[in-house]
Structures are given as structure tokens and as C-alpha cells.
């Protein structure tokens, strides 16, 4: 598939984020903010080596942050604030050398930074 960007922001979308997004190998940008999505951030997103931005803020995601996101060495921006995420912040995120913005506020995260 030759899909580089998915942008479905500001819609009344509900349900979960499909794990099948992890098969779109050319995907660079996922923008799904300000919807009514729930459930988890699919671990399969860790397969998207070209991913540069993941924007999921303003949803009802209620899981931990998958450590698999730390494998995305081209990732520059992670915006997953204003959800119901819980648990520790994966230390793997600190190993992404290209990361410029990490916004995790307004969740229920715990543990060391």
C-alpha cells in the first residue's frame, strides 16, 4: 500500500485503533486526535519504521504506552496527551534519537520519567 499519511482528526470516530495500521509500511504520519477512540495503542505501530508523527491526543485511550514505539527511530513527534493512559512511561521512548516533541500530559501515567 502506498499510504503515507492518515488524517482523521476532529471526527466522532469511536472504537479502537485498528492494529492493521501496523502493516502500512510506508506510513509516515498518523493523525487521529480529537475523536472518541478507546482501547489501546496497537503494539503493531512499532513495525512502522518510516513513522515520523503519531498524534492521538483528545481521545479515550485507556491502556499503557507500548514499549514497541521505542523501536521507531525516525519518530519525531508523539502527541498522546489528554487520554486515559496509565502505567509507566516506557524508557524506550528516551532512546529515539530523532524525537523532538513528546506530549504525554493529562493522562494517568506513573513511575520515573
Secondary structure, DSSP 8 states (H G I E B T S, - for coil): ----EEE--SS--EE---GGGGG-TT--EEE--SSEEEE---GGGGG-TT--EEE--SSEE-S---GGGGG-TT--EEE--SS--EEE--GGGGG-TT--EEE--SSEEES--
